[in-house]
């Protein structure tokens, strides 16, 4: 994912904890693996996981960041 036009000291990325029509908390973020963030030249940017479904990436002096991650899906349903 590319995020551009940054004008704040950090970006918070959030993943939903529920799906419309499901009516239950699903905790999708628990299946996120290999979360990584980079500047536009490919340098790794450190991040903090500040809650169960939120990642904070510092963006001071950056105009663009790239974020990659994988989501492990072990069944075909709204539960994972």
N, C-alpha and C positions, 0 to 999 in steps of 0.2 A: 504494500500500500504506500503511495506517495502522498505526502502532506506538504503543501506549499503555502506561500504567503504567510509565514509565521511572524507574529508580532507580539509575542508574549514570552515570558521566561520559561514556560513549560507547556506541554500538551498532555492532557489526560485522555487515554484511550480506554473506553469501557465496552464490555461485552454484556448483552442482556442476560438476565437471570431467569427469564420466562419467555414463553411463546404465546402469541395470541390464540385463544381457544383452548389452551392447555389448562390454565387456571392453577398451575402448581409451580413452585420454585424449582428450577431445573439445574442450576449451577453449571452452565455450559463452560465457563472459564476453567473449571477443573480439568478439562480435557485439552487445554492449550499447551503445546509443547514447542520447544526451540524458538521462543520469542526472542527476536533480535532487532536492534535499531541501528541505523547508519546515517551519516551525513551524506551529502551529494557526491563526495569524493570516495565514499566507501569506508570511511573510518567508523569504527564501532562507537556508538553512543551508549553510555551506561543508562540504566533506567531503574525505577523502583516499582515494585508491585505494592501499591498503597492500600489496596483492599482486595477482597476475593475476586473481583472482576474489573479492577482498574489498574492500568499501568501508566506511570508518570515518566515522561521523557523530557529532560532539560533541552531547551531550544534557544537559549541566549546566543546571539550572534549567528544564528543559522537562519537561512531562508527556505530550506527544504530538508525533509528527513524521509527516509525509507524505513518501513517496518515490515518484517516478514515473520510468519509464525505458521505452525501446523496445528490442526485440530484433530485429535484422535476420535474417530467415530467407529464404535464397535458394534453398533446395531442401527437398523433403519427404523427410527422412531423419533418423536420429539423429546425423548428422554436423554439423548446424548448429543 
